Amino acid sequence: MTRKKWGLRSVIAVAGVSVVALTACTGPRGAGTATEAGPAGSPVALGTTDKVTFLDPAFSYDSGSFLVMNQIYPFLLNSAPGSANPKPDIAESASFTAPTEYTVKLKPGLKWANGTDLDSKDVKFTFDRQMTINDANGPATLLANLGSVSAPDATTVVFKLKSANDQTFARVLTSPVGPIVDDSVFSPDKASDDAAIIAGKSFAGQFTIELYKKNELIAFKKNPDYKGLLGPAKSDSVTVKYYTDSNSLKLDVQQGNIDVAWRSMTATDIDSLKRDDNVQVDIGPHGELRHLAFNLNTMPFGAASSAPDAAKSLAVRQAAADLIDRGALANQVYKGMYLPAFSWVPQGFAGAIEPLKESSGDGKGGPDAEKAKKTLADAVIQTPVTLDLAYNPDHYGPSSADEYALVKSQLEEGGLFKVNLQSTDWVTYQKERVKDTYPLYQLGWFPDYSDADNYLSPLFGANNFLKNHYDNKDVQVMIEEQRTTTDAAARTKLIEDIQRAVAQDVPTLPLLQGAQVVVSGKGVKGVKDTLDASFKFRLGVLSK
């Protein structure tokens, strides 16, 4: 992909922010200036290689888009920096008023940046719209337990749930399905393009958008009318600059041309930056999971393949699980910044176990080519089996090429598989993934909220986000049961049982568990405040 290179100073001037202020605070650092800070409220510049797909919350479910949405849209509930616990944001109160009834009272006098009232009509519109559109790449799967929404008066919203005592619903309202949108700006059943959203000033979060050049640069301005949980933004303005390669991102944060770098640089770059006195490297919770996902229709012996055979398809997935060496991936590619993952719930969450550590490979976490060979032979599968495997080089980080070169090498061990690798840019990749284009593909999962359910319901529940044709009714029943089980011990056991059941089917193969990493200049404050178990990146806590 090619695009015009925007200079930060010229863009900020267009946005109406002082060029002098920017040059004083984010110009290249010379000797003795690395820790100098600008005046309170000075602009903060962030850089990223991540991409925005849509600003419309019904059509995007990715970290790059949510980074922007999290700053500009209001949420009924949110979590304060340093916490993952949902609390009222633009809501005044929120609680269960019956086992299947969750009632939210809005703060009075709320306004959109365009001057119109923000009231219960907008909230009902937002969630009705999500369920109506139910886009394949949207977050509507998070509303699996939502039956209907009513707005009995201007400040009251009542959510009717299908199943009682939902232990996750409050957290769902803080997630990518939760941004409230303006019913006078958004279409009720079609995508609203970015330009229309910006022109309509459909903002009521900590920031508004002053300038928007998609996947080039965004200039945010502090919203003085935001009265939510997060409080006023610490900086009057924040810019986000988008990079096509991680090396430029690394150089710019080192030289002080940007203040913060977030997603993504190579492990080698991060290791090098840890030894650079001009920058600070902060590491957050290990919530990201990297999977190898199988399309159960189009993979070898899949249901829609030329030779469908469920038993042989399963044998292919099991043999692949036997060949993967997660330790090598973690250490050789990511230098220990990622950890081996042997289940679909990361270690550290209640209910996390490691069923694949025992059931695949050598039973101790390592690979076993002879076991894989026997698995394929027992299923009467002629080798080598051809695997067409797609990965993404930008959204999931620049090390993806090295990661999947090593995955290819591991899968081809002993001549059991022949792997054809294909890489695709993120905008295309996330569309093609749901069209059965990729028989096997790279999947990264970034949690929406801090609960084991978020690693299970969206991926393995009914009508799941994966769209890989995995449909295990027993797993779906257990997922629904754990979501509504109030006893903590009983719920933990159900979460463990779900992982064991999914391990029998291997619809995806968890590879690695990773952490959030942020690199910042020494004069930047607030980075640690945004690295918490809510997994939200909040620009409002950053300052210089």
GIVENSUL-V582453 format. One line per field, one symbol per residue. ss: DSSP state (~ for helix, > for strand, _ for the rest). psi: psi as a letter, one per 30 degrees, with the letter a starting at -180 (. if undefined). Layout:
# GIVENSUL-V582453
ss->???
psi->???
This chain:
# GIVENSUL-V582453
ss->_______~~~~~~~____~~~~~~~~_________________>>>>>______________~~~~~~~~~~_>__>>________>>__>>>>>>>>__>>>>>>____>_____>__~~~~~~~~~~~~~~______~~~~__>>>>>>>>__>>>>>>_______~~~~_______>_____________~~~~~~_______>>>>>>>___>>>>>>______________>>>>>>___~~~~~~~~~~____>>>____~~~~~~~_____>>>>>____>>>>>>>_______________~~~~~~~~~~~~~~__~~~~~~~~____>>>______________~~~~~_________~~~~~~~~~~______>>>>>>>________~~~~~~~~~~~~_~~~_>>>>>>>__~~~~~~~~~~____>>>>>>______~~~~_~~~~____________~~~~~~~~~~~____~~~~~~~~~~~~~~~~~~__>>>>>>>__>>>>>___>_~~~~________~~~_>_
psi->kllkjkkeeeeeeefgkkeeeeeffglkkakggegkkalkgkkkkkklfllkelfjffgkhleeefeeefefllkelakkkflgkklkdflelklkflfgjjkkklklgkklffflkjafeeeeeeeeeeeeehkeglgfffgfgkelkliflfgkkkkkleklhjffeeeeffafffkkljffekkfglkkleeeeeefhikgafllkekjjkgdkkjkkkjffkgaefakkfkfkkkjkkkfkfeeeeeeeefgflekkkjklleeeeeeffgjfflkkkkakifkkkljkkjfeflkglfglfikjeeeeeeeeeeeeffkjeeeeeeeeghffllkkglfklkfkkfkaiefeeflbgggflljeeeeeeeeefghkklkkkkjkklkfeeglffeeeefeeeeeefgkggeljkjkkkkleeeefefegggejeklkkkkkkflikeeffeeffflkhlfehggkijeeeeeeeeeefgkfkeeeeeeeeeeeeeeefffhfljkelkllkkkkllfgklfefffiagfgkjjfffkl.
